[in-house]
Amino acid sequence: MSLDDPIVADVLADLAPAVQPSPAATGLPSRFACFVTGTDTEIGKTLTSSALLHALVARGVRACGMKPVAAGAEMRDGELHNEDADSLIAAGNVTMLRSLTTPYMLKEPAAPHIAAALEGVSIESVPILAAYLEIAAASDAVVVEGVGGFRVPLSPGFDSADLAQQLDLPVILVVGMRLGCISQALLTVEAIEARGLTVIGWVANTLEVEMRFLDENIDALIERIPAPLLGRVPRLAQPSAEAAAAYLDFTGLPNWPAQQPNT
């Protein structure tokens, strides 16, 4: 199911009063939106997504992050919270219901299909696509962070690659720099392109205090990934959206917004 599916089209029709005419129809620049994926889990997707949102907010645009599926949530103040989802909320400047920014908030810190099964939940695309449409209607820019690597199962017959394909957004790849990352990165790029999606940039996120041949690994990836390196994020003593953004340059990305006046 995709954004062009009749069911989703019906949802879009319901949202029509809140949805503005498309940028192409009005002659305005297209809005920025992307899907952030990675070579594995715990390799810096949230840090990169938060840095993207920080940079967008700094340019004076309404930016919202979305973590469609989050596993590993705990109850606080009567509401489920997930650290990654909370980081995206903190980095953006558009307030939306958590049920929209994270339609599937799961308690067990496990692969999503396992966590969902434990709660008797079936992760489906329609609620996610409908939530994305509502967020996009209320924002100038949307950053969607995937879960785990690119091919993580979400439910029988549906995985994170299917979700990325249905959202049909350009992809930013986060490469966790460690031994074996070259093959992981290139295989992920192949999988993204096999879905008809485009990698518009990649981030080298340093995972080890001292990785041997770090420069050589990055050079090998620069030669082989058909998208620009957006920057190298070192191991940060205190990781934050602002700290990571200082090492990244997003200005060459397609539809990246110009600096807004009086911001």
C-alpha positions as CSV (number, residue, x, y, z in Angstrom):
1,M,0.0,0.0,0.0
2,S,1.4,3.4,-0.9
3,L,0.4,7.1,-0.8
4,D,-1.4,6.5,-4.1
5,D,-3.5,3.6,-2.7
6,P,-7.3,4.3,-2.7
7,I,-7.6,3.7,1.0
8,V,-4.9,6.2,1.8
9,A,-6.3,8.6,-0.8
10,D,-9.6,8.5,1.2
11,V,-7.6,9.5,4.3
12,L,-6.0,12.3,2.3
13,A,-9.4,13.5,1.2
14,D,-10.5,13.6,4.8
15,L,-7.5,15.8,5.6
16,A,-8.1,18.0,2.6
17,P,-9.1,21.1,4.5
18,A,-5.7,21.1,6.3
19,V,-3.6,20.2,3.2
20,Q,-2.3,23.1,1.2
21,P,-2.0,23.0,-2.6
22,S,1.2,21.1,-3.7
23,P,4.3,23.3,-4.2
24,A,4.5,22.4,-7.8
25,A,0.9,23.7,-8.4
26,T,1.7,27.0,-6.7
27,G,5.1,27.5,-8.2
28,L,6.7,27.3,-4.8
29,P,9.8,25.2,-4.1
30,S,9.1,21.7,-3.0
31,R,9.1,21.0,0.7
32,F,11.9,19.1,2.3
33,A,11.2,15.5,3.5
34,C,13.5,12.5,3.8
35,F,13.7,9.0,5.2
36,V,16.7,8.3,7.4
37,T,17.9,4.7,7.5
38,G,21.1,3.0,8.7
39,T,23.4,0.1,8.2
40,D,22.2,-1.4,11.5
41,T,20.6,-0.6,14.8
42,E,22.3,1.7,17.3
43,I,24.5,3.4,14.7
44,G,23.3,7.0,14.9
45,K,20.0,7.3,13.0
46,T,18.4,9.3,15.8
47,L,21.4,11.5,16.2
48,T,21.4,12.3,12.5
49,S,17.7,12.7,12.3
50,S,17.8,15.1,15.3
51,A,20.7,17.0,13.7
52,L,18.6,17.4,10.5
53,L,15.7,18.8,12.5
54,H,18.0,21.1,14.4
55,A,19.4,22.5,11.2
56,L,15.9,22.9,9.7
57,V,14.7,24.8,12.7
58,A,17.8,27.0,12.6
59,R,16.7,28.0,9.1
60,G,13.4,29.2,10.3
61,V,11.1,26.5,9.0
62,R,8.5,24.4,10.7
63,A,10.1,21.0,11.1
64,C,8.7,17.8,12.5
65,G,10.3,14.4,13.1
66,M,8.5,11.1,12.8
67,K,9.5,7.7,14.2
68,P,6.7,5.5,12.8
69,V,7.7,2.4,14.8
70,A,9.6,2.5,18.1
71,A,10.3,-0.5,20.3
72,G,11.5,-0.1,23.9
73,A,9.1,2.4,25.5
74,E,8.3,3.0,29.1
75,M,5.4,4.6,30.9
76,R,6.0,8.1,32.2
77,D,3.4,10.5,33.4
78,G,0.7,8.2,32.1
79,E,2.1,8.1,28.6
80,L,4.5,5.8,26.8
81,H,7.8,7.4,26.0
82,N,10.7,6.2,23.8
83,E,14.1,7.8,23.9
84,D,14.5,8.1,20.1
85,A,11.0,9.4,19.6
86,D,11.4,11.9,22.4
87,S,14.7,13.1,20.8
88,L,13.0,13.9,17.5
89,I,10.2,15.8,19.3
90,A,12.8,17.8,21.2
91,A,14.7,18.7,18.0
92,G,11.7,19.8,16.0
93,N,9.4,22.8,16.5
94,V,6.0,21.5,15.4
95,T,3.9,19.9,18.1
96,M,1.9,16.9,17.0
97,L,0.2,14.1,18.9
98,R,2.5,11.3,19.8
99,S,0.0,8.9,18.2
100,L,0.9,10.7,14.9
101,T,4.7,11.1,15.3
102,T,4.9,7.5,16.5
103,P,1.8,5.5,15.5
104,Y,3.4,2.2,16.9
105,M,4.9,2.7,20.3
106,L,5.9,-0.7,21.7
107,K,7.2,-1.6,25.1
108,E,9.5,-4.5,24.5
109,P,13.1,-3.4,23.4
110,A,13.2,-6.0,20.6
111,A,12.8,-6.3,16.9
112,P,9.5,-4.6,16.0
113,H,7.7,-7.7,14.8
114,I,8.5,-9.5,18.0
115,A,7.6,-6.6,20.3
116,A,4.3,-6.1,18.4
117,A,3.4,-9.8,18.6
118,L,3.9,-9.7,22.4
119,E,1.4,-6.9,22.6
120,G,-1.0,-8.5,20.1
121,V,-0.4,-5.6,17.7
122,S,-0.2,-5.8,13.9
123,I,2.0,-3.1,12.4
124,E,0.3,-1.9,9.2
125,S,1.1,0.8,6.7
126,V,-2.2,2.7,6.5
127,P,-1.9,4.3,10.0
128,I,1.7,5.3,9.3
129,L,0.9,6.8,5.9
130,A,-2.1,8.6,7.2
131,A,-0.1,10.0,10.1
132,Y,2.7,11.1,7.7
133,L,0.2,13.0,5.6
134,E,-1.2,14.8,8.6
135,I,2.3,15.8,9.8
136,A,3.3,16.9,6.3
137,A,0.2,19.1,6.1
138,A,1.2,20.9,9.3
139,S,4.9,21.3,8.6
140,D,7.3,22.7,6.1
141,A,9.8,19.8,6.5
142,V,9.4,16.2,7.8
143,V,12.2,13.9,8.8
144,V,11.1,10.2,9.1
145,E,13.4,7.9,11.0
146,G,13.3,4.2,10.2
147,V,13.8,1.5,12.8
148,G,16.9,-0.7,12.9
149,G,18.5,-1.4,9.5
150,F,16.7,-1.1,6.1
151,R,15.2,-4.5,6.1
152,V,13.8,-4.9,9.6
153,P,10.6,-7.0,9.7
154,L,7.5,-5.1,11.0
155,S,4.9,-7.8,10.5
156,P,4.4,-10.8,8.3
157,G,5.0,-9.7,4.7
158,F,5.8,-6.1,5.7
159,D,9.2,-4.6,6.6
160,S,10.9,-1.2,7.0
161,A,12.0,-1.3,3.3
162,D,8.3,-1.7,2.3
163,L,7.5,1.3,4.4
164,A,10.2,3.4,2.9
165,Q,9.1,2.5,-0.6
166,Q,5.5,3.4,0.2
167,L,6.4,6.7,1.7
168,D,8.5,7.3,-1.5
169,L,10.9,9.7,0.2
170,P,14.5,10.4,-0.7
171,V,16.8,8.5,1.7
172,I,19.7,9.5,3.9
173,L,21.9,6.6,5.0
174,V,23.7,6.6,8.3
175,V,26.8,4.4,8.2
176,G,28.1,3.2,11.6
177,M,31.9,3.3,11.1
178,R,33.3,0.0,12.4
179,L,34.9,-3.1,11.0
180,G,32.6,-4.5,8.3
181,C,30.8,-1.2,7.5
182,I,31.9,-1.1,3.9
183,S,30.0,-4.2,2.9
184,Q,27.0,-3.3,5.1
185,A,26.8,0.2,3.6
186,L,27.0,-1.0,0.0
187,L,24.5,-3.8,0.5
188,T,22.1,-1.3,2.1
189,V,22.5,1.1,-0.8
190,E,21.7,-1.7,-3.2
191,A,18.6,-2.6,-1.3
192,I,17.5,1.0,-1.2
193,E,18.0,1.4,-5.0
194,A,16.2,-2.0,-5.6
195,R,13.1,-0.4,-4.1
196,G,13.3,2.5,-6.6
197,L,14.4,4.9,-4.0
198,T,17.3,7.4,-4.2
199,V,20.1,7.9,-1.6
200,I,20.6,11.6,-1.5
201,G,23.4,11.6,1.0
202,W,25.1,9.6,3.7
203,V,26.7,10.2,7.1
204,A,29.8,8.6,8.6
205,N,29.0,8.2,12.3
206,T,32.0,7.1,14.4
207,L,31.2,4.3,16.7
208,E,34.6,3.4,18.1
209,V,37.0,5.6,20.0
210,E,39.8,4.6,17.7
211,M,38.8,2.8,14.6
212,R,41.8,1.5,12.6
213,F,41.9,2.9,9.0
214,L,38.9,5.1,9.5
215,D,39.9,7.5,6.8
216,E,40.6,4.6,4.4
217,N,37.1,3.2,5.1
218,I,35.4,6.5,4.5
219,D,37.4,7.0,1.2
220,A,36.3,3.6,0.0
221,L,32.7,4.5,0.7
222,I,33.0,7.9,-1.0
223,E,34.2,6.1,-4.1
224,R,31.4,3.6,-4.1
225,I,28.2,5.3,-2.8
226,P,26.5,7.4,-5.5
227,A,25.6,10.2,-3.2
228,P,27.5,12.9,-1.3
229,L,29.1,12.5,2.1
230,L,27.2,14.9,4.4
231,G,29.8,14.8,7.1
232,R,31.7,12.8,9.6
233,V,30.4,12.8,13.2
234,P,33.0,11.9,15.8
235,R,32.3,10.1,19.0
236,L,30.7,12.9,21.0
237,A,31.3,13.3,24.7
238,Q,27.8,14.6,25.1
239,P,25.8,13.6,22.0
240,S,23.1,16.1,21.0
241,A,21.3,17.4,17.9
242,E,23.3,20.6,18.0
243,A,26.6,19.0,18.5
244,A,26.1,16.5,15.6
245,A,24.8,19.2,13.3
246,A,28.1,21.1,13.7
247,Y,29.8,18.3,11.7
248,L,27.2,18.0,9.0
249,D,26.3,20.0,5.9
250,F,22.8,19.5,4.5
251,T,22.7,22.5,2.3
252,G,23.3,20.5,-0.9
253,L,20.3,18.2,-0.4
254,P,17.4,18.5,-2.8
255,N,14.8,20.9,-1.7
256,W,16.8,22.0,1.3
257,P,15.1,25.3,2.4
258,A,16.8,28.6,2.2
259,Q,17.5,30.6,5.3
260,Q,14.3,32.3,6.3
261,P,14.5,36.1,7.1
262,N,14.3,37.4,10.7
263,T,15.2,34.1,12.3
